[in-house]
Amino acid sequence: MSELVIEVVNGEPYQYYPLGEHVVRAVGICGGRPTFKYTRIEITGTLDRLAAGESLDAIVAGYRGRVAREAVMEAVQIVTDGFLKTLPALEPA
């Protein structure tokens, strides 16, 4: 994991571990589950909406500027990369 970043946002300390440019694990936010930076929007909810067939454009529009298209795409890439890293090596039968 990356190093802890501490910023002041709206006069309050915001501490997070970056997982990417837009996805973080913030101290004291959503139990440390990955969220989009500066929000309490968990990436899992967004990924569930994509999996259910909601369009990326509809999801981004619903967030009203709080989450960019690039942020959602980054979340998909982070989860995909993590999944691929957990796959065991295949052995011939």
C-alpha positions in Angstrom: 0.0 0.0 0.0 1.1 3.6 -0.6 2.1 5.9 2.2 -0.4 7.8 4.2 -1.3 11.2 2.8 -2.6 14.0 5.0 -4.4 17.0 3.6 -6.7 19.6 5.0 -10.1 19.7 3.2 -12.7 22.2 4.3 -10.7 22.9 7.4 -10.6 19.2 8.5 -7.8 16.7 8.2 -8.3 14.1 5.5 -6.0 11.1 5.8 -5.9 8.5 3.1 -3.8 5.8 1.4 -4.0 6.3 -2.4 -4.9 3.3 -4.5 -4.7 5.4 -7.6 -5.2 9.0 -8.5 -9.0 8.9 -7.8 -9.5 5.9 -5.5 -8.3 5.9 -1.9 -8.7 4.2 1.5 -9.4 7.1 3.9 -8.9 6.8 7.6 -12.3 6.9 9.4 -14.3 6.9 6.1 -16.5 4.0 5.3 -14.6 1.6 7.5 -11.5 2.0 5.3 -13.2 0.5 2.3 -12.1 2.0 -1.0 -13.9 5.2 -1.9 -13.5 7.9 -4.6 -11.2 10.6 -3.3 -12.9 13.4 -1.2 -16.2 11.5 -1.1 -17.9 8.8 0.9 -18.9 7.0 -2.3 -17.6 3.4 -2.1 -16.3 2.0 -5.3 -18.1 -1.3 -4.7 -21.5 0.4 -5.1 -20.4 1.9 -8.4 -19.0 -1.4 -9.6 -22.3 -3.1 -8.6 -24.2 -0.6 -10.7 -22.0 -1.3 -13.7 -22.4 -5.0 -13.2 -26.2 -4.6 -13.1 -26.1 -2.9 -16.5 -26.3 0.7 -15.7 -24.3 2.8 -18.2 -21.2 4.5 -17.2 -22.6 7.8 -18.4 -25.7 7.4 -16.2 -23.6 6.6 -13.2 -21.3 9.6 -13.7 -24.3 11.9 -14.3 -25.9 10.6 -11.1 -22.9 11.6 -9.1 -23.4 15.3 -10.3 -19.7 16.1 -10.7 -18.5 14.4 -7.6 -17.0 11.4 -9.4 -15.5 11.7 -12.9 -15.7 9.1 -15.6 -11.9 8.6 -15.2 -12.4 7.8 -11.6 -14.9 5.0 -12.3 -12.6 3.6 -15.0 -9.7 3.7 -12.5 -11.8 1.7 -10.0 -12.6 -0.9 -12.6 -8.9 -1.2 -13.5 -7.8 -1.5 -9.8 -10.3 -4.3 -9.1 -9.4 -6.1 -12.3 -5.7 -5.9 -11.6 -6.2 -7.1 -8.0 -8.3 -10.0 -9.2 -5.7 -11.1 -11.8 -3.0 -11.0 -9.1 -4.9 -13.4 -7.0 -5.3 -16.1 -9.6 -3.2 -19.2 -8.9 -0.8 -20.5 -11.5 -2.3 -23.2 -13.8 -0.6 -26.5 -13.7 -0.9 -29.0 -16.6 -3.1 -32.0 -15.9 
